[in-house]
Amino acid sequence: AKQWQGVLREYADRLNISDATPIVTLGEGGTPLIPAPALSARTGARVFVKFEGMNPTGSFKDRGMTMAISKALEHGAKAVICASTGNTSASAAAYATHAGITAAVLVPEGKIAMGKLSQAIAHNAQLLQVRGNFDDCLDIARDLAANYPVHLVNSVNPDRIEGQKTAAFEVVEVLGDAPDIHIVPVGNAGNYTAYSRGYREEADRGATNRLPRMFGFQAAGSAPIVLGHIVKDPDTIASAIRIGNPASWELALAAREETDGYFGAIDDAKILEAHRILSAEVGVFVEPASAISVAGLLERAEAGQIPAGATVVLTVTGHGLKDPSWALRTADGSDVQPTIVAADTTEVASVLGLTGA
Ligand code: F0G
């Protein structure tokens, strides 16, 4: 069987690359679009989950990073830099080291998930924890890229958005058309922008009959786009989207306008509730930021804003193993304590409630 070639080779004719572009790939993209009957039953819509945790480093960032690192190499870069809430740093570190160049990553001190920190270290990044938040890290990364010989691979680099738009191509390929509604978590709003562009291009080439309405959700404590102003001290348990001044703010507003889209805010309790529903009813394990897509769907359905039978795609952006501790947290804030039993079949059967043979 033919192996999936990664998004640059699979979509070479629809990306800004040429024979001069050295392709750096870990086989990203080609992620599953999973029907979610449990969510369809709860909402009356036809719901699918685009599981981006299945990418090589466990998040959607790999789609943008294969492009950004390949173009950086084409331009002769020897070192790349990014600011990150965790996933971008993990991805930049993996793709840079695969390409034989250096990655420096700036992360907010104490505010990124352990799995992501481990990845960046494992992939040999120069990782600095900055005493500040993500927005401070991005300011510094931009300054450094403007004044020193390092290439910026945050989503303000247009190559990132280019690579990430391929996720929309995959959805269209599977569904045979665009969905009615597409829902994504929003931090910098780069991915919201990328999907909008991907669907626009599909419509322009006649592959689809409609543009999906793009719905984006921010955590209530970090919701600058919803509030209409910068949030100085953003806060949420969804550390991936703890961002107060989104880099792609203007592009995202334009995309909302174009697609009759929507931005909403979801509080942390609802994010964790959605996290449990997705894990326990659908069988898909994600990090908290990703669960906001599910929470957003349920909120919009409750508000009567999801038409019966509408096709809805939820992007879940990062794998649950990146930040697994939330799965053990119960609604009252304590941790689940798995039952301990003796190494004895009769006792195990009894505790499991198994009777007879
Ligand atoms: N979901 C996850 C798991 C993320 O890591 C991010 C962004 C988003 C959603 C939001 O995407 O920024 O394009 O709106 N993470 C960045 C990072 C900021 O550094 O890993 P966005």
Residues whose N, C-alpha, C, O or C-beta is under 5 A from the ligand:
A	BS01	F0G	A83 S84 T85 G86 N87 T88 S89 P185 V186 G187 N188 A189 G190 N191 Y192 A240 A289 S290 T317 G318
